[in-house]
Each structure stands twice: as C-alpha cells, then as structure tokens.
C-alpha cells in the first residue's frame, strides 16, 4: 500500500501529551478543562483532542441514555431550592464510570445558566469529593464555609452548623438566603458514621436551606445508617 497516504504520528509527543493530562490528580482538578486544552494540547491535533475528550474529568455536551436520571435529579434540586431545603437526600449509587457525577454536574450547569438568565432563583453549589478530604470532619468546614463564607475548624464548624439548623427549626426566616446545593461525591470514603449521618440527615430538617446529593459505589449505604433517602 501507499505509505505516503498515512498520517504521520509523533509517538513520543503523543505519549507525553497523554501523560500530561492523565495523572490521577487531574481527575478531580478544579480548573477549567478548556484551559488545559489551550495550554497542554494542540487543538489542531485530532489525537490530542481525543485524549482530552476521553478523560474522566470531562463532562460531554450530552449524556446519552441518561434522560430519565437527569430529569429526576433536576426535579429534586429545583424542588429543594424552591422549598428552602430538600427535606430528604438524593442518593445515587452505581459502578464507576456509569455517569453518576456527570449527570448531576450537567443538571447543575443547566440551572446555573438559568440563574444567569434570571429564569431561576439564586443558589450556591458546593462539591465535596470525600476522597480528597484529609479527614471526614473536614466536610463540616467546607459546608459551613458555603453557608457563611467563614473558615472554621471542623469542631467549630460542626457547632455552628448544629446551631444554625436548630435555630431554623424554631424561627421562621423573614429573608430567604440562597440554598446550598451540596454534591457529596465518593461517600464510600467517609469512614466516620457520625459524619455521614449528619451530612445526609441535615437536609431533612425544616428550613434547612440545604440540598444534598450523595454519590457512591455502594448500594447499601442508606440501610447501614437507617436513613430515608431517595436513591437510584
């Protein structure tokens, strides 16, 4: 055959490009993926774009075969924001790579665009990857920071959160603050039962101002903690 018709590939360059975006830490990076494309990849190279688009941190433009799941997640989050708290937790379980996190993030992106267009009310989105926490109680610090903008130690943050939720039960709020929508990813790695219970139970309190979506590989986590959750 005519070898001149083949597209030349620089194997060494392609190999190093794949390494540059395939380190495990990039799976949970917070920077925009477009920045990586511009800085690390040649946008004219189809192989570079393929490597990038197949990376697990990339959210595709559309999620095939996930319409029903997206509709359920969208309905759950919208209802929780409108009612100043979801009154329960949505728990999503399944095998790795089945699109659990991507489905939730796609819904969040849609809602955020509607907020920008003033078609939906303001909310605050917090994503906690439990795999990245130094210790389970650090989740308290992140959640309190989302509510108040203040940084507290886990012990102090837990105290403030308990006070907040207890106060909301007794006092009717005259001014509605933005609801916090919290995505708890990799809940399996929270090896502290008390932390898991608090995070998944707080949304059930009246006027919590909190919506929680928990994601894990384990299917029996709700039964372990005897929590009433919506899950699929």
N, C-alpha and C positions, 0 to 999 in steps of 0.2 A: 504494500500500500504506500501511498504518498505521505511520507513523514512531514513534508512541508505543510500539510493541511492541519497538523496537530497544533494545539495551543501550547506554547512553551510555558512551563510552570517552574518557578523558582522554589524547589522543595525546601531549601534551608530557610528562605524567607517565610514561606507559608507555615513551616513548623514553628518558628519563633513567634509568628503572629498568633498562632493558636495558643501557645503557652502564655502570651502576654495577657490574654483575656480568659484563660481557663483556670487560674488559681482559685482555690476554694473560697478565698475571701471575697472575690468578685461576685460570688453568687448572692451575697447579701449587701452589696455596696449601696450606698445612698445617693451616689452621683448619678446624673442623667446618662442613660446609655448612649444618647446621641453624642455626648462629649467624648465617649470612648471611641465611637466611630470616627469622629473628626481627628482625634489625636493619635490613635493607635493603628487605624486601619486605612487602607487605600479605598476610597468609596467607588473607584472605577474597577476594582478587582472583584469579580463575582465570587471568588473563593473566600476572600476576606469577609464579604457581606454574608455569605452562607455560614461561616464560622460564628459570626456575631449573632445572626438571627436564630441559630440553634442553641444559643447559650440559655441556661435555665433562668437567668435573671431578666430575660426579655419578655415583655408582655406583647403578644401579637395583636394586630389590628382587630382580629375577630377570633372568637373561640368556638370552633365547630363542635356541635353536639353538646353544647353547654347552655342552650337557650333556657331550658326549664330551671336549671340551677341558678342562672343569673337572675331570672325573674323572681325566684324565691328570695335570694339574697337582697335584691333591690327592694322588694316589698317589705322585708324585715327591717332594713336600715331606714327606709323612709318613714315607716310607722314609728320606729323608735325615736327618730328626730322630732317628728311632729308631736308625739306624746310625752316629750321630755324624759325619755327613758324607755327601754325596750320591754321591761318587766320580766324578761327571761333572756337566756343566752342562746345564740345560734352556734351549734357545734357541728363542724364539718370534718369527717374522717374519710380516709381512703389511702390507697397505695401512693408512694412518692411518684411525682410526675404526672398525676392524673388531672392537674389543673385546679386544685383547690385554692391556692393562694392567688393564682392568675385570675380566677373567676371573681373573687372578692375585689381585687385591685381594679379590675375592669369596671365593676359597678361603681367603685369609689371615684374613679376618673370621670365617669358619666355624671355623677352627682356634683362633683366639683365644677365641671363645666356649666352645669345648670345654675350653680350658685353664682358663678362669674357673670352669667347672663341674667341674673336676678329672677330666675324661674323657680328657685327653691331656696329655703332658708339656710342661713349660715350654720356650719358645724365644724368641729375640729377633728381631724383624723390623726390617730396615733397608731403606729405599727410597732409592735414589740415582738422581736424574734427571740424566743426563750432560749434558743441555742447560743445566743450571743451574750446573755446575761452572765455576769461573774458569779452571782448567786441569785436564787429565786426572788428574794425580797427586794432586789433592785427594781423589780417591776412596780413596786409601790412608789418609788422615787419618780419613775417615768410617768406614771398615771397622775400623781399629784402635780407634777410639772405641767401636764396637759391642762389640768383644771385651773391652776393658779399662776403658772409662769414662774413659780419659785422652785429652787432646788433644795431638797431636804434629804437627810439621811433616810434609809429605809424605815428605821424605827419611828422617826419624827413624821415621815410621810404617811405611815400607817395610822398614826394617831390623828393626823389632820384629816385623812380620808374617813375614818370612823366618825369623827366629829361632824364632818360635812354631811354624810349620809344620815346620821342620827338627827341632825338639825332639819334636814329636808323632810323627814317624816313628821315633824312637829309644826313646822312653819310653812305656810303657803307662800311661795315666791311671787312677788309682785312684778319682778322683772325677769324675764326668761333669758338665761345665758345660753350661749351656743352649746349644744350637746356634744359630748366627746364620743366619737366612734372609735373603738379600740379593737384592732386586729391582733389577737394573740396567736402567733404562728409557732409551730413546734411545741405545743403544750406538753407533749410527752416528756420534754426535758426539764420541766418544772418538778423537781423531786421533793418538793415540800407540800404535803397535802393541805396544810392550812392556807398557803398562798394560793394554790389552785382553787380551793373552796371560796376564798374571799373574792378573787377576781371574777369567778363565774357566778357568784351569788349576788354581788352588789347590784347588778342591773335589775334584779327582781324587786328591789326596794322602791317605794313610792317616790316619785320626783327625783330619781337618782341622777338624771341628766347624763346617763351612761348607756351606751350600746356596745355590747361585746360580741365579737365573733371569734370563736376558738377553733383552731385548726390543728389536727394531729393525725398520726397514722393509726393510732389505737382506736378501736371502735367501742371498747367497753369502759372508757374513762367516765362517762356520766354515771354508770352503775356503781363504779367504785366509790364515788363521792356522794351518791344518793341525791343527785341534783336533777331537777326537772328542766330539761333543756329541749330545744328544738334542734334536731340533728338529722343529717342525711349523709 
